[in-house]
């Protein structure tokens, strides 16, 4: 049986804290996201507990009457618990050194394993089509797990929102980017 997981990066948000809401543009994007999935039969929706992630899929949840399941493992990766003025450079290095950790943070490998575990559980379940809504860095690490060439520059080129499809058939996972930013340019 073919299984599909739609990996969704949340819509535009007001900030990085877990309680940050979507912007006005982000709420419009969430409606476009719902329209984007309107012809896809979804069985399950699993979200990061961060408010911006939940708000990104609420229109889909309402449209399909599917309750949003919260999974902490879809939370954004913590790079460090201390302020890193050069965080972007530090993040870039973690795409090459997957074991590198900063104070109080999570290595790329640890974060990757966390989200891959969720993917594996869903692929082993009876669910055929699932939406995951998560965050840019964690999404990038998941995609890097299936395609090692997915690097820092690929992360920088992600949009809010963004959608990738992981298809699982015959013990093989294929990855495809579905979202095209031009779909919402006029929002």
TABELHU-V764583 format. One record per run of one state. SS is the DSSP state (~ for helix, > for strand, _ for the rest). FROM is the first residue (numbers start at 1). TO is the last residue. If there is no record, write none. Layout:
BEGIN
SS,FROM,TO ; SS,FROM,TO
END
This chain:
BEGIN
_,1,2 ; >,3,9 ; _,10,12 ; >,13,13 ; _,14,21 ; >,22,22 ; _,23,23 ; ~,24,36 ; _,37,43 ; >,44,47 ; _,48,50 ; ~,51,64 ; _,65,67 ; >,68,70 ; _,71,71 ; ~,72,74 ; _,75,86 ; ~,87,96 ; _,97,107 ; ~,108,124 ; _,125,128 ; >,129,134 ; _,135,135 ; ~,136,146 ; _,147,151 ; ~,152,156 ; _,157,161 ; >,162,169 ; _,170,171 ; >,172,177 ; _,178,180 ; ~,181,184 ; _,185,187
END
